[in-house]
Amino acid sequence: MVSVVIPCLNRAHYLVPTIESVLLQNYPFVECIVMDGGSTDGTQGILKSYGDRIRWVSKPDNGHADAINQGWWMSKGDILAWLNADDLYVIPDAIGKAATYLHSNPNVDLIYGDFAEISESGEAVTDITRPLQWDLVQAVEHCDYIIPQPTSFIRRSILEKVGWLDVEFRYCKDQDLYLRIGLVGVIRYEPLFLAYVRRCRGLSQQLDTGKAKVELTKKFFRQPGLPSPFDSKKFQRRALSNAYLTGGVYTWIGSKNLVCTMEFVVRSVVSDPINGFHILGIMLRVILREALPQRLRKGIKEHLKMM
């Protein structure tokens, strides 16, 4: 059984395609659970229209992570996933592909795959994106968000071992969870096209994401008995420096607030002064990319190719 939890709050205009992408899967053992945080936009009417084809709850919760956890706790599946109310699974075989892989690879605790982006109106806006292979050291050292959450399928057994989503994280809760799973479990990427991600403003694009990047890195290093290289103070300084740097990038892209961005950058340098040249290079690249017109950026890129 694969149990998919859909958390939502006032997303009625996106909800039907998301639910349908679960119900139209050709895998026979799928459970769809919608956790509504008490919407006032007609969501409950949509949920009622599905009858017993889905399970749903509509009540206030303690945030996104809490809603997903509650859905997982009431689910019956051995494989768990969550799909935000504006994303979609590839129809008809995304869940079947993931379930078949996990069935054939009992040592793997989490699988993730490929995705494409769609517009707010549901039109494809990118080709298929193939993420990097999972590397825990890379993910921690560079605060690197490697796993596209809508494509991830997780064994219940590993969640029971490492704990569920941390409700203290409003942002980056999935990244925090993947680090905990990666420390004691097995995560694998497979080139399977599994999901569509809707390109619209959501939780991951809020300014507080920058702070969450730093907090999840600090939390990781608070865990007792960390193996090498995570127990190295040098490694920890570099990882924290890069977490502040990543926070600065998110802050700049999300707000163009130079003061807040520079606070992150200064903390990045203080955490690991040796990382200074890398920090400078990343920030210059981000600021120039945002400042230069797209046509000019393309022209420079083509010119460099010809040199």
Sequence and secondary structure as in RCSB ss.txt:
>XXXX:A:sequence
MVSVVIPCLNRAHYLVPTIESVLLQNYPFVECIVMDGGSTDGTQGILKSYGDRIRWVSKPDNGHADAINQGWWMS
KGDILAWLNADDLYVIPDAIGKAATYLHSNPNVDLIYGDFAEISESGEAVTDITRPLQWDLVQAVEHCDYIIPQP
TSFIRRSILEKVGWLDVEFRYCKDQDLYLRIGLVGVIRYEPLFLAYVRRCRGLSQQLDTGKAKVELTKKFFRQPG
LPSPFDSKKFQRRALSNAYLTGGVYTWIGSKNLVCTMEFVVRSVVSDPINGFHILGIMLRVILREALPQRLRKGI
KEHLKMM
>XXXX:A:secstr
 EEEEEEESS HHHHHHHHHHHHT S S EEEEEEE   SSSHHHHHHHTGGGSEEEES  SSHHHHHHHHHHH 
  SEEEE  TT EE TTTHHHHHHHHHHH TT SEEEEEEEEE TTS B S  B      HHHHHHTT   S GG
G EEEHHHHHHH S  TT SSSHHHHHHHHHHHHS EEEEEEEEEEEE S  GGGSTTHHHHHHHHHHHHHTSTT
  TTTT HHHHHHHHHHHHHHHHHHHHHHH  HHHHHHHHHHHHHH GGGHHHHHHHHHHHHHHHHS HHHHHHH
HHHHHH 
